[in-house]
């Protein structure tokens, strides 16, 4: 049998505390192949009319500043996940540079399409996501982000149920 190893896995996160479980599952999956994991968070960008309204309300520069701060906070949160991974894998957070784990934060109006497009254009072989148990199957059937990713993805998608506390 041809044993093919994964080289790139995309872990999509909503930054909820429960999404840490999904990342840890992805880390456990990574153990045998040591490929690259990219943790992705996509902010829901307002449509053009909402953007314009926000801009008129708070000003263009303030809106840009808010988005920069939001993006940096998300990046720091995702880097925190990477530090946890370093501790799990190597026993030391100082060994971050040795891990093939990176973070990506984007703004898009269609989160599911962005996840699928990122997976396809950046050459990912697998998407890993979490499904909040509070809505479970309803979430999938109701075309949640997870449901839309499953529907549109050109690579396999693994969905882990996560516990909301």
Buried (B, 14 or more C-beta within 10 A) or exposed (E): EEEEEBBBBBBBBBBBEBBBBBBBBBBEBBEEEEBBBBBBBBBEBBEEEEEEEBBEEEEEEEBEEEBEEEBEEBBEBBBEBBBBBBBEBEEEEEBBEEBEBEBBBBBBBBBBBBBBBBBEEEEBBBBBBBBBEEBEEEBBEEEBBBBBBBEBBEBEBBBBEBEEE
